[in-house]
């Protein structure tokens, strides 16, 4: 792998902003979108357990239904691609066993040899469940994937807009997630900024590095 330069990285991150208005006529090329889907799959998570589902919505009718339950924001309709980030609630033995099977498959080992690792994961999940924060913990993992998606998109010149201004319960109803064990957490629109989006030209407002980074 050839690393990109620091200036290239910072250039992409400075270029990125939460796009308010997308050019509905411009679509992300299939190869670029495939890259972004793979970037999502490569997102890190605690224990590598991947407690998420990424629902890519391209159907115009379905996306139109999401506008009213997104506080009237039009990004779900106007962006090229719209991704809903969902979390698996109540993680337990079934999900961990599936992960162990996949680990054994990818790494050419046996599920039995992974028993100690599985026990560690189950112990952590059990403690979290008993303390009442299991779903909250896993929800935090979803935001790691969101961050990776947005940074990856910026590096390939694609605009994004993370959206917490949505009604997750209504999303679940529209997307058929209610009662499945999956729940909407956040969404992200992706595509290309409209030439009329005034926010694209505004300077990025951040506090100075020395006020934010505490070096010890």
C-alpha positions as CSV (number, residue, x, y, z in Angstrom):
1,X,0.0,0.0,0.0
2,X,1.2,3.5,-0.9
3,X,0.2,5.9,1.9
4,X,-1.4,9.2,0.8
5,X,0.3,12.4,1.9
6,X,-0.8,14.4,5.0
7,X,-1.8,17.3,2.8
8,X,-4.0,15.0,0.7
9,X,-5.7,13.7,3.8
10,X,-6.3,17.1,5.3
11,X,-7.3,18.5,1.9
12,X,-10.1,15.9,1.6
13,X,-11.3,16.4,5.2
14,X,-11.3,20.2,4.8
15,X,-13.3,19.8,1.6
16,X,-15.9,17.6,3.3
17,X,-18.9,19.2,4.9
18,X,-22.4,18.1,5.9
19,X,-24.0,18.6,2.5
20,X,-27.4,20.3,2.9
21,X,-28.4,20.3,-0.8
22,X,-27.5,17.5,-3.3
23,X,-27.6,17.6,-7.1
24,X,-30.3,15.0,-7.7
25,X,-29.2,14.6,-11.3
26,X,-25.7,13.3,-10.4
27,X,-25.2,9.7,-9.4
28,X,-22.2,8.0,-7.9
29,X,-20.5,5.7,-10.4
30,X,-21.0,2.0,-9.6
31,X,-17.3,1.4,-9.0
32,X,-17.1,4.2,-6.5
33,X,-20.2,3.0,-4.7
34,X,-18.8,-0.5,-4.5
35,X,-15.7,0.9,-2.9
36,X,-17.7,2.7,-0.3
37,X,-19.7,-0.4,0.5
38,X,-16.5,-2.3,1.0
39,X,-15.2,0.6,3.2
40,X,-18.3,0.1,5.4
41,X,-17.7,-3.6,5.7
42,X,-14.1,-2.9,6.7
43,X,-15.1,-0.7,9.6
44,X,-13.7,-1.7,13.0
45,X,-15.9,-2.8,15.9
46,X,-15.4,-4.0,19.4
47,X,-14.2,-7.6,19.2
48,X,-14.7,-7.3,15.5
49,X,-18.3,-8.5,16.1
50,X,-19.9,-6.1,13.6
51,X,-23.3,-5.5,15.2
52,X,-24.7,-3.6,12.3
53,X,-26.6,-3.7,9.0
54,X,-26.2,-1.0,6.3
55,X,-29.4,-0.5,4.4
56,X,-28.7,1.2,1.0
57,X,-31.8,2.8,-0.3
58,X,-32.1,3.7,-4.0
59,X,-35.8,3.1,-4.6
60,X,-37.3,6.6,-5.2
61,X,-40.7,5.7,-3.7
62,X,-39.1,4.4,-0.5
63,X,-36.8,7.4,-0.2
64,X,-39.7,9.8,-0.7
65,X,-41.4,8.2,2.3
66,X,-38.4,9.0,4.5
67,X,-38.5,12.8,3.9
68,X,-41.4,13.5,6.2
69,X,-39.8,11.4,9.0
70,X,-36.5,13.2,8.5
71,X,-37.8,16.5,9.8
72,X,-38.6,17.4,6.2
73,X,-35.0,17.3,5.1
74,X,-34.7,16.4,1.4
75,X,-31.3,14.6,1.5
76,X,-33.0,11.2,1.6
77,X,-34.7,12.0,-1.7
78,X,-32.1,14.1,-3.5
79,X,-28.8,12.3,-2.8
80,X,-27.4,9.7,-5.1
81,X,-27.4,7.0,-2.4
82,X,-29.0,6.9,1.1
83,X,-27.7,4.6,3.8
84,X,-29.5,3.7,7.0
85,X,-27.3,2.4,9.8
86,X,-29.0,-0.2,11.9
87,X,-27.9,-2.0,15.1
88,X,-28.6,-5.5,16.2
89,X,-30.3,-5.3,19.6
90,X,-29.8,-7.9,22.3
91,X,-26.7,-9.5,20.9
92,X,-26.1,-13.0,22.3
93,X,-25.0,-16.5,21.5
94,X,-26.5,-16.7,18.0
95,X,-24.6,-13.6,16.8
96,X,-21.4,-14.6,18.4
97,X,-21.5,-18.1,17.1
98,X,-22.1,-16.8,13.6
99,X,-19.0,-14.6,14.1
100,X,-16.9,-17.5,15.3
101,X,-18.0,-19.5,12.3
102,X,-17.0,-16.7,9.9
103,X,-13.7,-16.3,11.7
104,X,-12.9,-20.0,11.4
105,X,-13.8,-19.9,7.7
106,X,-11.7,-16.8,6.9
107,X,-8.6,-17.8,9.0
108,X,-8.6,-21.5,8.2
109,X,-9.1,-22.8,11.7
110,X,-11.8,-24.5,13.7
111,X,-14.7,-23.1,15.7
112,X,-13.6,-25.3,18.6
113,X,-10.2,-23.6,18.7
114,X,-11.9,-20.2,19.1
115,X,-13.9,-21.2,22.2
116,X,-11.7,-19.1,24.6
117,X,-12.2,-16.0,22.4
118,X,-15.9,-16.7,22.3
119,X,-16.1,-17.0,26.1
120,X,-14.4,-13.6,26.4
121,X,-16.9,-12.0,24.1
122,X,-19.9,-13.7,25.8
123,X,-18.6,-12.6,29.2
124,X,-18.4,-9.0,28.1
125,X,-21.8,-9.0,26.4
126,X,-23.3,-10.7,29.5
127,X,-22.0,-8.1,31.8
128,X,-23.2,-5.3,29.6
129,X,-26.7,-6.9,29.3
130,X,-26.8,-7.3,33.1
131,X,-25.9,-3.7,33.6
132,X,-28.4,-2.5,31.1
133,X,-26.1,-0.9,28.5
134,X,-25.6,-3.7,25.9
135,X,-27.7,-2.0,23.2
136,X,-26.1,1.3,23.9
137,X,-22.6,-0.1,23.7
138,X,-23.4,-1.7,20.3
139,X,-25.1,1.5,19.1
140,X,-21.8,3.3,19.7
141,X,-20.1,0.8,17.3
142,X,-22.4,2.0,14.5
143,X,-21.0,5.5,14.8
144,X,-17.5,4.1,14.1
145,X,-18.8,2.8,10.8
146,X,-20.5,6.1,10.0
147,X,-17.2,8.0,10.6
148,X,-15.3,5.6,8.4
149,X,-17.9,5.9,5.6
150,X,-17.8,9.7,5.6
151,X,-14.0,9.9,5.6
152,X,-13.7,7.3,2.9
153,X,-16.3,9.2,0.8
154,X,-14.3,12.4,1.2
155,X,-11.1,10.7,0.0
156,X,-12.8,9.7,-3.3
157,X,-14.5,13.1,-3.8
158,X,-18.0,12.1,-2.7
159,X,-20.2,14.3,-0.5
160,X,-22.0,13.1,2.5
161,X,-24.4,14.3,5.1
162,X,-24.8,12.4,8.4
163,X,-28.4,12.6,9.7
164,X,-29.5,12.1,13.3
165,X,-32.4,14.4,12.6
166,X,-34.7,11.5,11.8
167,X,-37.4,9.5,13.5
168,X,-35.8,6.1,14.1
169,X,-39.1,4.4,15.0
170,X,-40.8,5.6,11.8
171,X,-37.8,4.5,9.8
172,X,-38.1,1.1,11.3
173,X,-41.7,0.9,10.3
174,X,-41.1,2.1,6.7
175,X,-38.1,-0.2,6.2
176,X,-39.8,-3.2,7.8
177,X,-37.3,-3.4,10.7
178,X,-39.9,-3.4,13.5
179,X,-39.9,-6.6,15.3
180,X,-36.8,-8.0,13.6
181,X,-34.3,-7.2,16.3
182,X,-32.8,-4.5,14.1
183,X,-33.2,-0.8,14.8
184,X,-32.3,2.4,13.0
185,X,-29.6,4.4,14.6
186,X,-28.6,7.1,12.1
187,X,-28.5,7.7,8.4
188,X,-26.2,9.2,5.9
189,X,-26.8,10.7,2.4
190,X,-24.1,10.4,-0.2
191,X,-23.8,12.0,-3.6
192,X,-22.6,15.4,-5.0
193,X,-23.3,18.8,-3.7
194,X,-25.6,21.2,-5.5
195,X,-24.1,24.3,-7.0
196,X,-26.7,26.3,-5.0
197,X,-25.7,24.9,-1.6
198,X,-24.5,28.0,0.2
199,X,-22.9,25.9,2.9
200,X,-20.3,24.5,0.5
201,X,-18.4,27.8,0.4
202,X,-18.5,28.6,4.1
203,X,-15.2,28.3,6.0
204,X,-15.0,25.3,8.3
205,X,-15.3,26.4,11.9
206,X,-13.1,24.5,14.3
207,X,-11.2,25.5,17.5
208,X,-7.4,25.7,17.3
209,X,-5.5,22.4,17.7
210,X,-3.9,23.5,20.9
211,X,-7.3,24.1,22.5
212,X,-8.7,20.8,21.5
213,X,-5.7,18.4,21.7
214,X,-4.4,17.8,25.2
215,X,-0.9,16.4,25.0
216,X,0.4,14.7,28.1
